[in-house]
């Protein structure tokens, strides 16, 4: 375990056995190889210990039966992988991710682009509006989950959403305790929407400010309508930002955990539905069983899924960028 | 005639725009309003079926109550959050700043290979490595320790990548002058480069701090004992256990986000720059 990082140090120091002692070389004339490792070494060492070794070790564990142990003995081949792929709840967690992504990616994209455009065109109180939309970024998912679960969408009459329904003469809705219709999706999606719109709005605002005003001036002289200049100048100019934002949204949706866990679990138990991949993995690997074998196999499968999705996405967008 | 039409449609357009902005701003501020209102309500008023725009009685005692409740380790979890966030921010700035500078400025035969080793980890979503990282940290015996919460988070490939890009754009002439004065790599970095990179460091630092303060999955997995709870874990435990005074839970949540609200008021410029850098640097 700790031999690999030690080796890096040893090899760096042993690379020049005949030279003067280390202290003299550091004080003396610049030794570039040595200084490179003085600057970069701590980071690379940490990366190897805390990223590379865990990943390799996890791949190793995924081929073993390892309940409650990280030094397993029973090799099971690809058994864990087959179990995971056969497992109905693992596959349904991928389904949950797809549903969630279909809700959250387009809505966040549209709303952050819309707020960015509105804020960019505003002269009076621009800083105020920008700050208001950006402020939720300061909030954690836990605090948002508390507000959403216990105040806005609490099933009781005095919950904000139900109080609003009461104003227009509607009955209260038990937002989180029914699955038909699945109102919990509204709760989950609106919480994340509120938390992350401001972040992507900032990215779009920066991109909008980079568009040269002469493009709009030329279009105005040619008599373009505001819709036309949006369609044929703004959107194409925002293309790289849009692609990056979509990819970030997709990857972040894939990693959703905090709001699902905090909004849906109560009295220490999580309902059997609406388990995105990480929630599922959390309960398999770190629940009572501490099933590291299946948990690791699941982590490997999920990493491959997101890598392939990102590659396909990049391919798709670079293709379209070529023409 | 055309001019009049244009100005009238411009007026209508700007009226619509401001209406939309004000409506959206009200919706975005509403959750904060509820947080403040609930934190200052009494438990009985919060639980009553009647809707209250403002607390019928202002319960300022909620704030002292959460610090005196033995079941809710408020002080301890706040201290943990402060320690973790500060150490992680400083650690990331120093470790990634050094690494970024080395990669950008010190010629080395394997520099590119090292750079690929670093950027390859950007492709792996951090959250799917939590199972393997947990396995490692548990075998180091770091479960329920502050070092288990802090140290694995110190090595951020994205921060190193961004520092490298930033130092590549740093004017080389200044460094060369310092080098000729005999400062060497170490002295040039600390005495010339660092003082001229404070703005960039502030941008990366604020974003790192916010991320560390709001982190949830890693502290949930590692900080299992009450003594190592962060403030987010303390809140979450009471939220999902549902056996707590609700208005006091809102008061605790308000305390938990207060430091970041302060940051947003006073350091927004750096946070915005940090978002722009980290958001677009990752792809």
Contacts between the chains, C-beta under 8 A, distances in Angstrom:
chain1	res1	chain2	res2	distance
A	1	B	139	7.6
A	30	B	184	5.8
A	30	B	185	6.4
A	32	B	106	5.7
A	32	B	107	5.7
A	32	B	108	6.2
A	33	B	108	6.0
A	33	B	109	7.8
A	35	B	102	7.4
A	35	B	106	5.5
A	35	B	184	7.9
A	35	B	185	4.6
A	35	B	186	7.4
A	36	B	102	5.3
A	36	B	106	4.5
A	36	B	107	8.0
A	36	B	108	4.0
A	36	B	111	6.9
A	38	B	98	7.9
A	38	B	102	7.6
A	38	B	185	7.8
A	38	B	186	7.4
A	39	B	98	4.6
A	39	B	99	6.3
A	39	B	101	5.8
A	39	B	102	2.9
A	39	B	103	8.0
A	39	B	106	6.3
A	39	B	185	7.1
A	39	B	189	7.6
A	40	B	98	7.3
A	40	B	99	4.7
A	40	B	102	4.0
A	40	B	103	6.1
A	40	B	106	7.9
A	40	B	114	6.2
A	42	B	95	5.4
A	42	B	98	6.7
A	42	B	99	7.2
A	43	B	95	5.1
A	43	B	96	6.4
A	43	B	98	7.1
A	43	B	99	3.6
A	43	B	118	7.6
A	43	B	155	6.0
A	43	B	160	5.8
A	44	B	99	7.3
A	44	B	114	6.3
A	44	B	117	7.1
A	44	B	118	7.4
A	46	B	95	6.8
A	46	B	151	7.9
A	46	B	154	6.0
A	46	B	155	3.6
A	47	B	117	7.3
A	47	B	118	6.5
A	47	B	121	6.5
A	47	B	155	5.0
A	47	B	157	6.9
A	49	B	136	7.7
A	50	B	133	6.6
A	50	B	136	7.0
A	50	B	151	7.5
A	50	B	152	4.6
A	50	B	155	5.6
A	51	B	121	5.1
A	51	B	124	7.7
A	51	B	129	6.8
A	51	B	155	6.9
A	51	B	157	7.8
A	52	B	121	7.8
A	53	B	136	6.4
A	54	B	129	6.3
A	54	B	132	3.5
A	54	B	133	4.8
A	54	B	135	6.4
A	54	B	136	4.4
A	55	B	124	7.3
A	55	B	129	6.3
A	55	B	132	5.5
A	57	B	132	6.2
A	57	B	135	6.3
A	57	B	136	6.6
A	58	B	129	7.8
A	58	B	131	6.3
A	58	B	132	3.3
A	58	B	135	6.4
A	61	B	132	7.9
A	61	B	135	6.8
A	70	B	135	5.0
A	70	B	138	7.0
A	70	B	139	5.0
A	115	B	24	6.5
A	118	B	17	5.7
A	118	B	20	6.2
A	118	B	21	5.5
A	118	B	24	7.7
A	119	B	21	7.4
A	121	B	17	6.5
A	122	B	17	6.7
A	122	B	18	7.5
A	122	B	21	6.6
A	128	B	25	8.0
A	129	B	21	5.3
A	129	B	25	6.0
A	131	B	264	7.4
A	131	B	268	6.6
A	132	B	25	4.6
A	132	B	28	5.4
A	132	B	29	6.1
A	133	B	24	7.3
A	133	B	25	7.4
A	133	B	28	5.7
A	134	B	264	7.4
A	134	B	268	7.4
A	134	B	271	8.0
A	134	B	272	7.3
A	135	B	28	7.2
A	135	B	29	7.8
A	135	B	32	7.2
A	135	B	261	7.7
A	135	B	264	6.0
A	136	B	28	6.5
A	136	B	31	7.4
A	137	B	210	7.4
A	137	B	264	7.8
A	137	B	271	7.8
A	137	B	275	7.6
A	138	B	210	7.0
A	138	B	257	6.2
A	138	B	260	4.0
A	138	B	261	5.6
A	138	B	263	7.1
A	138	B	264	4.8
A	139	B	31	7.8
A	139	B	214	7.7
A	139	B	257	5.8
A	139	B	260	7.6
A	140	B	213	7.3
A	140	B	214	3.8
A	140	B	216	6.9
A	140	B	232	5.4
A	140	B	256	7.2
A	140	B	257	7.0
A	141	B	214	7.1
A	141	B	216	6.0
A	142	B	214	7.9
A	142	B	216	6.1
A	142	B	232	4.6
A	142	B	235	5.0
A	142	B	236	4.9
A	142	B	239	7.0
A	142	B	253	7.8
A	142	B	256	7.9
A	143	B	35	7.3
A	143	B	235	6.8
A	143	B	253	4.6
A	143	B	256	6.2
A	143	B	257	5.4
A	144	B	31	7.0
A	145	B	236	7.8
A	145	B	239	6.5
A	146	B	235	6.5
A	146	B	239	5.3
A	146	B	249	6.6
A	146	B	250	7.0
A	146	B	253	5.2
A	147	B	31	4.8
A	147	B	34	5.6
A	147	B	35	5.6
A	147	B	253	7.6
A	148	B	31	7.7
A	149	B	239	7.0
A	150	B	38	7.8
A	150	B	239	7.4
A	150	B	246	6.1
A	150	B	249	7.5
A	150	B	250	7.7
A	151	B	31	8.0
A	151	B	34	4.6
A	151	B	35	7.8
A	151	B	38	5.7
A	151	B	250	7.7
A	152	B	31	7.0
A	152	B	34	6.7
A	156	B	49	6.6
A	157	B	49	4.1
A	157	B	50	7.9
A	157	B	51	7.9
A	158	B	46	7.8
A	158	B	47	7.9
A	158	B	48	6.4
A	158	B	49	5.3
A	158	B	50	6.2
A	158	B	51	5.3
A	158	B	52	7.7
A	160	B	30	7.4
A	160	B	34	6.3
A	163	B	51	4.2
A	166	B	51	7.7
A	194	B	28	6.8
A	194	B	31	6.4
A	197	B	28	8.0
A	198	B	28	8.0
A	199	B	275	5.8
A	199	B	279	6.9
A	200	B	279	7.5
A	202	B	272	5.7
A	202	B	275	4.7
A	202	B	276	6.3
A	202	B	279	7.2
A	203	B	275	7.0
A	203	B	276	6.6
A	203	B	279	4.6
A	203	B	280	6.4
A	206	B	276	4.8
A	206	B	280	7.7
A	226	B	13	8.0
A	241	B	280	7.2
A	243	B	283	7.7
A	244	B	279	7.4
A	244	B	280	6.0
A	244	B	282	7.6
A	244	B	283	4.4
A	245	B	279	7.9
A	247	B	283	6.2
A	248	B	279	6.9
A	248	B	282	6.8
A	248	B	283	7.6
A	251	B	125	5.8
A	254	B	125	6.6
A	255	B	125	5.5
A	255	B	126	7.5
A	255	B	127	3.8
A	255	B	128	7.4
A	257	B	127	6.7
A	257	B	216	7.2
A	257	B	217	5.2
A	258	B	216	4.5
A	258	B	217	6.9
A	261	B	216	7.8
A	261	B	220	7.8
A	261	B	236	7.5
A	261	B	240	7.5
A	262	B	216	7.9
A	262	B	236	5.5
A	262	B	239	5.9
A	262	B	240	6.4
A	265	B	240	4.8
A	266	B	240	5.9
A	266	B	242	5.5
A	267	B	240	7.6
A	267	B	241	6.7
A	267	B	242	6.1
A	268	B	240	6.7
A	268	B	241	6.5
A	278	B	127	5.6
A	278	B	128	7.5
A	278	B	130	7.7
A	278	B	217	7.3
A	281	B	128	7.8
A	281	B	130	7.9
A	281	B	131	6.3
A	282	B	217	7.7
A	282	B	221	7.7
A	285	B	131	4.7
A	285	B	134	7.4
A	286	B	131	7.7
A	286	B	134	6.6
A	286	B	221	6.1
A	292	B	131	7.2
A	292	B	135	5.9
A	295	B	131	4.7
A	296	B	131	5.9
A	296	B	132	6.7
A	296	B	135	7.6
A	298	B	131	7.6
A	299	B	128	5.1
A	299	B	129	7.2
A	299	B	130	8.0
A	299	B	131	4.6
A	299	B	132	6.5
A	302	B	128	4.9
A	303	B	124	6.0
A	303	B	125	7.2
A	303	B	128	4.9
A	303	B	129	8.0
A	306	B	125	5.5
A	306	B	128	7.0
A	307	B	123	6.3
A	307	B	124	7.6
A	310	B	123	7.2
